[in-house]
């Protein structure tokens, strides 16, 4: 049993991409416009039909909590101190489709209770879809999330707000500071960078030791010695398990500079996990919620399998005490607990891809996966 925060432990719920736009938006109580400008799909309801073709009919509208499914009971039982996801969807009624993009994601503001249903604390917004509907769409996203009490990081009305951290107070005595940044390799256009008074995202110029040192300098200017510091980063390609060496060096440099946890995302499936100098690096959390069910072409990656990441971190040291991964599966655009065969598959896969980093993951009797640092 891991002691709670009053005894020096902070529990963080971390997840990768939450994409509540497009098809997911269409099954919720307040669906927005369904028009798409994609090469192969012109209506967002196409993705609902694809999901139904493999999972069965979805009776619409669903409840706002539907996409989270059985994950909500897991989160309620775990009672994490901080809940952080990468929200890869604009929340807007704007029709300012970003030019030159093949895919656009938006959720109608009327469906915001879908995010509130999971009790989220922070939405990382430095990603390649938050400006899919222009600056007007970004500003509406920021306003809508703020009005609902959801903190954001990584995007803002200007450069200063985009690059600043968001703060979560834990038990009135400790703070968790979260920075959200993106890199070009995840598909973020250069023109989306917040510069001066221009709205946009916190976009790193490159993935390098120099850029890590620059980010670390920003962090030192805001963080207190007692703060827990998390960097949430949107990087890399959609598919593939390999972690580029510059990403490894970047993450390790952040840890060397005092960051306590690196929360990576962008790929549609999990990437390796590392514990470096006692601190957790998630190179890619994979998707959590999306409308990809029924899309063919990448079945070998089992993108239907997802994880809830629950990290117990020492409040004073920032060291990882335990990581619990709860295996989930997407079916009918709803998360449910994975069956025994899929839990086994997930454990074998994570051990195989994380082996170069010396990471070992075991299964417990509840069907969860556990990483205990050496």
C-alpha positions in Angstrom: 0.0 0.0 0.0 1.4 3.4 -1.1 0.9 6.1 1.5 -1.1 9.2 0.5 0.1 12.7 -0.1 0.1 13.7 3.5 2.8 11.1 4.0 4.9 12.3 1.1 3.4 10.7 -2.0 1.6 12.4 -4.8 -0.4 10.3 -7.3 -0.7 11.5 -10.9 -3.1 10.2 -13.5 -1.5 10.6 -16.9 -2.9 9.8 -20.3 -2.0 10.4 -23.9 -4.2 11.9 -26.6 -7.8 12.6 -25.7 -9.5 13.4 -29.1 -13.1 14.1 -28.4 -13.8 15.8 -31.7 -15.0 14.5 -35.0 -16.8 11.1 -34.5 -16.8 11.3 -30.7 -18.4 14.8 -30.8 -21.2 13.4 -33.1 -22.4 10.8 -30.5 -22.5 13.2 -27.6 -25.6 15.2 -26.6 -24.6 18.4 -28.4 -23.0 17.4 -31.7 -21.5 20.3 -33.7 -21.1 20.6 -37.5 -20.2 17.3 -39.1 -18.6 18.6 -42.3 -15.0 17.4 -42.9 -12.4 18.4 -45.4 -10.6 15.1 -45.5 -9.5 13.2 -48.6 -11.5 10.1 -47.7 -14.3 11.3 -45.4 -16.5 14.4 -45.8 -18.7 13.8 -42.7 -17.7 13.1 -39.1 -20.5 10.6 -38.8 -18.5 8.3 -41.1 -16.3 7.5 -38.2 -19.2 6.6 -36.0 -20.3 4.1 -38.7 -16.8 2.6 -38.8 -16.8 2.1 -35.1 -20.3 0.5 -35.2 -19.1 -1.8 -38.0 -16.7 -3.5 -35.6 -18.2 -2.8 -32.1 -21.9 -2.8 -32.8 -24.6 -0.1 -32.7 -24.1 3.0 -30.6 -27.4 4.4 -29.3 -27.2 8.2 -29.7 -26.9 10.5 -28.0 -24.7 8.9 -25.4 -24.2 10.2 -21.9 -21.3 12.7 -21.5 -19.4 10.1 -19.5 -19.8 7.4 -22.2 -16.3 7.8 -23.8 -14.6 7.3 -20.4 -16.6 4.1 -19.7 -15.1 1.9 -17.1 -12.1 4.2 -16.6 -14.1 6.4 -14.3 -14.5 3.7 -11.7 -10.8 3.1 -11.8 -10.0 6.8 -11.3 -12.5 7.2 -8.5 -10.9 4.3 -6.7 -7.4 5.6 -7.3 -8.3 9.2 -6.3 -5.2 10.7 -8.0 -4.1 14.1 -6.8 -3.6 15.4 -10.3 -5.3 14.3 -13.5 -3.5 15.3 -16.7 -4.2 14.5 -20.4 -3.2 15.8 -23.8 -6.4 17.3 -25.2 -5.9 17.0 -28.9 -9.1 18.7 -30.0 -10.2 22.3 -30.3 -13.4 23.1 -28.4 -15.1 25.6 -30.7 -17.9 26.4 -33.2 -15.4 28.2 -35.4 -15.4 27.3 -39.1 -11.9 28.7 -39.8 -10.4 25.5 -41.1 -6.6 25.6 -40.9 -5.3 25.6 -44.4 -2.9 22.9 -45.5 -4.1 20.4 -42.9 -5.6 17.1 -43.9 -7.5 16.4 -40.7 -9.3 18.8 -38.4 -10.6 18.0 -34.9 -13.2 20.1 -33.0 -15.7 19.4 -30.2 -18.8 21.6 -29.8 -18.5 23.6 -26.6 -21.9 22.2 -25.6 -20.1 18.8 -25.1 -17.6 20.1 -22.6 -19.2 18.1 -19.8 -17.5 15.1 -21.5 -14.2 16.4 -20.2 -15.5 17.4 -16.8 -17.0 13.9 -16.3 -13.4 12.6 -15.8 -12.6 15.2 -13.2 -9.6 16.4 -15.2 -7.3 19.0 -13.6 -5.1 20.0 -16.5 -5.3 19.7 -20.3 -2.0 20.0 -22.2 -2.7 21.9 -25.4 0.7 22.1 -27.1 -0.2 19.8 -30.0 -1.1 19.6 -33.7 -4.9 19.9 -33.5 -5.6 22.7 -31.0 -5.4 25.3 -33.8 -7.3 23.3 -36.4 -9.9 26.1 -36.5 -7.6 29.0 -36.4 -6.9 31.6 -33.7 -10.6 32.2 -33.2 -11.0 28.5 -32.5 -8.0 28.5 -30.1 -9.3 31.5 -28.1 -12.8 29.9 -27.8 -11.1 26.7 -26.6 -9.2 28.5 -23.9 -12.3 30.5 -22.8 -14.5 27.4 -22.7 -12.1 25.3 -20.7 -11.4 28.1 -18.3 -15.1 28.7 -17.7 -15.5 25.0 -16.8 -12.6 25.3 -14.3 -10.2 23.2 -16.4 -6.6 24.4 -16.3 -4.5 24.5 -19.5 -0.9 24.6 -20.4 1.0 24.9 -23.7 -1.2 27.3 -25.6 -2.3 30.8 -24.9 -3.3 34.3 -26.1 0.3 35.3 -26.4 3.8 33.9 -26.0 4.0 34.5 -22.3 0.8 32.6 -21.5 1.6 29.7 -23.9 5.0 29.1 -22.3 4.0 29.5 -18.7 3.2 26.6 -16.4 -0.1 25.7 -14.9 -0.2 25.0 -11.1 -2.1 22.4 -9.2 -2.1 22.8 -5.4 -2.0 19.5 -3.6 -3.4 19.4 0.0 -2.6 23.1 0.4 1.1 22.5 1.0 2.6 21.2 -2.2 2.4 22.3 -5.8 2.6 20.4 -9.1 3.8 22.6 -11.9 3.1 21.4 -15.5 4.6 22.7 -18.7 3.2 21.7 -22.0 5.4 21.9 -25.2 5.3 20.6 -28.7 7.8 19.9 -31.5 7.5 20.0 -35.2 7.9 16.2 -35.6 4.3 15.8 -34.2 2.9 17.8 -37.1 2.7 21.3 -35.5 3.1 23.9 -38.2 5.7 26.7 -37.6 3.0 29.3 -37.9 1.2 27.9 -34.9 4.0 29.1 -32.5 2.9 31.7 -30.0 5.2 34.7 -30.7 4.9 38.0 -28.9 1.2 38.9 -28.8 0.2 36.3 -31.3 -1.9 33.4 -29.9 -0.5 29.9 -30.4 1.3 27.0 -28.8 4.6 26.6 -27.0 6.7 25.2 -29.9 10.2 24.1 -29.4 12.6 25.0 -32.2 14.2 21.5 -32.1 14.7 18.4 -30.0 18.2 18.9 -28.7 20.3 19.3 -25.6 20.3 23.1 -26.1 16.5 23.3 -26.3 16.2 21.1 -23.2 18.5 23.5 -21.4 16.5 26.5 -22.6 13.3 24.9 -21.3 14.9 24.0 -18.0 15.9 27.7 -17.6 12.3 28.7 -18.0 11.3 26.2 -15.4 13.9 27.4 -12.9 12.5 30.9 -13.2 9.1 29.7 -11.9 9.5 26.6 -9.8 10.2 26.5 -6.1 12.6 23.8 -4.7 9.5 22.1 -3.1 7.5 21.9 -6.4 7.0 18.7 -8.4 7.7 19.6 -12.0 6.1 17.8 -15.0 6.9 18.4 -18.6 4.2 17.2 -21.1 5.6 17.0 -24.6 3.9 16.3 -27.9 6.6 14.7 -30.2 7.3 12.1 -32.8 5.5 10.2 -35.4 2.1 8.5 -35.1 3.3 5.0 -35.5 6.4 2.9 -34.6 8.0 1.9 -31.3 11.5 3.3 -31.8 12.4 6.3 -29.7 14.9 8.6 -31.6 18.1 9.1 -29.7 17.6 12.9 -29.6 14.4 12.3 -27.7 16.1 10.2 -25.2 18.9 12.7 -24.7 16.3 15.5 -24.4 14.3 13.7 -21.7 17.3 12.8 -19.7 18.7 16.3 -19.9 15.4 17.6 -18.4 15.7 15.1 -15.6 19.3 16.1 -15.1 18.1 19.7 -14.9 15.6 19.0 -12.1 12.4 17.9 -13.9 10.6 15.1 -12.0 8.5 13.5 -14.7 8.4 13.6 -18.6 5.0 12.9 -20.0 5.3 12.1 -23.8 2.6 11.7 -26.3 1.7 11.8 -30.1 1.9 8.2 -31.2 -1.4 6.4 -31.4 0.0 3.5 -29.4 2.3 3.3 -26.3 6.1 3.7 -26.7 8.8 2.7 -24.2 8.9 3.6 -20.5 12.1 4.5 -18.8 13.1 5.2 -15.1 16.1 7.5 -15.4 17.8 8.5 -12.2 14.8 7.3 -10.3 12.3 9.5 -12.3 9.7 8.5 -14.8 9.9 9.1 -18.5 6.9 8.1 -20.6 8.1 8.4 -24.2 4.6 7.9 -25.6 1.4 7.2 -23.7 -0.7 6.4 -26.8 -4.2 7.5 -27.4 -6.9 7.2 -24.7 -10.1 8.5 -26.4 -10.6 8.9 -30.1 -12.7 7.8 -33.1 -10.2 5.5 -34.7 -12.1 2.3 -34.1 -12.7 0.5 -37.3 -10.0 2.2 -39.3 -7.8 -0.4 -40.9 -4.1 -0.3 -41.8 -2.3 -0.4 -38.5 -3.7 -3.5 -36.8 -0.3 -4.8 -35.9 0.0 -2.0 -33.3 -3.2 -2.9 -31.6 -4.4 0.7 -31.3 -7.6 -0.4 -29.7 -5.6 -1.1 -26.5 -5.0 1.9 -24.2 -3.6 2.6 -20.7 -4.4 4.7 -17.7 -1.1 5.6 -16.2 -1.1 6.1 -12.4 2.2 7.2 -11.0 3.0 7.4 -7.3 5.8 10.0 -6.9 7.8 11.0 -3.8 6.5 14.5 -2.9 10.0 15.6 -1.8 12.3 13.7 -4.1 10.2 13.4 -7.3 11.3 9.8 -7.6 9.0 7.2 -8.9 7.7 4.9 -6.2 5.3 2.9 -8.4 3.7 3.1 -11.8 0.4 1.3 -12.2 -0.9 0.8 -15.8 -4.5 -0.1 -16.1 -5.1 -1.8 -19.5 -8.2 -0.6 -21.3 -9.8 -1.4 -24.7 -11.8 0.9 -26.9 -15.1 -0.6 -28.1 -18.1 1.4 -29.3 -16.1 4.6 -28.6 -16.1 3.6 -24.9 -13.3 2.5 -22.7 -13.6 -0.9 -21.0 -11.2 -3.0 -19.0 -9.1 -5.3 -21.1 -9.5 -9.0 -21.0 -6.8 -11.4 -19.7 -5.4 -12.2 -23.2 -5.0 -8.5 -24.0 -3.5 -7.8 -20.6 -0.9 -10.5 -21.3 -0.3 -9.0 -24.8 0.2 -5.6 -23.4 2.7 -6.7 -20.7 4.8 -8.7 -23.2 4.8 -5.7 -25.6 5.7 -3.1 -23.0 8.5 -5.3 -21.7 9.9 -5.9 -25.2 9.9 -2.3 -26.3 11.1 -1.0 -22.9 13.9 -3.6 -22.5 16.6 -1.3 -23.9 15.9 1.1 -21.1 16.1 -1.6 -18.4 12.4 -1.4 -17.6 10.5 -4.5 -16.3 6.8 -4.6 -15.9 4.8 -7.3 -14.1 1.1 -8.1 -13.9 -0.8 -8.2 -10.6 -3.8 -10.3 -9.5 -6.2 -7.5 -10.4 -5.2 -7.5 -14.1 -3.1 -4.3 -13.9 0.5 -3.9 -14.9 3.0 -2.7 -12.3 6.4 -1.1 -12.7 8.4 -0.9 -9.5 11.8 0.9 -9.9 14.9 -1.2 -9.1 
